[in-house]
Amino acid sequence: MPDPHPDIRLDHARRVRRRVAALGAVTVVAAACAAPAPPPPVEPAVNVEERALVAEASTQIEGPVRVVFEWSARELSGARLSGAGVTRAEPPYRARLDLFLDNNEAVAQAALVGGDLRLPAGTPEDLLPPPHLLWGTLGVFRPGVDQTLLGGEVVEGALQIRYRLADASEIHYRVAGDRVLGVERLRGGSVVQRVEVEYSDGERVPSRAVYRDLAGGRELVITRTTLEHVEPFPPDIWGS
């Protein structure tokens, strides 16, 4: 049956097409005029030398402290030792460590003054970390005078500060706020020694520290049991 109103329907179809075309044009113009997407945020430049000085000041030992801890050591050969120990430390950079076996026999003694690790005769030299890493087990950022600043960058919210030693190896510190998170020594681009620390309270002294000598196949785990803020120690405990 023929359509009784062909002209009316044709005119309606034309109006619909014009409206669709107009809407498309408005959309294109709006997209063209829209503000471009903002660029991704740029990480601010890090003044590494300044941040290193701040970290050194903020991680210093706060007054004389006496730390009692449990420790365990193991080697790839299967040898294991364990016992208790005590650390006495005071500002600016003095620390004394005494390690005892489970039967209370003294096994190691060391005094750390600045970057000088003083070991009495007969103390195992490979049981404790070197000075660069030993301070890290106490949560102290203390680059030595023999270290040359290479640079640093923010990695996963922590500042990584890199130094070169006189023997061409490198020391990398990870610091967040007033806490040292870890220290690594690298040789030829590979990590040969590492200290990792954990904190469980508001104290700056770590609740747990793990030292790994990857080249020598040794591990030392230190777990804090008590922490006391005490009176200054007699000078003779730091060795000669």
Secondary structure, DSSP 8 states (H G I E B T S, - for coil): ---S-HHHHHHHHHHHHHHHHHHHHHHHHHHHHS-------------HHHHHHHHHHHTS--S-EEEEEEEEEEETTS-EEEEEEEEEEETTTEEEEEEEETTS-EEEEEEEETTEEE--TT--TTSS--HHHHHHHTT-----TT-EEEEEEEETTEEEEEEE-TTS-EEEEEEETTEEEEEEEEETTEEEEEEEEE--SS-SS-SEEEEEETTTTEEEEEEEEEEEE-----GGGG--
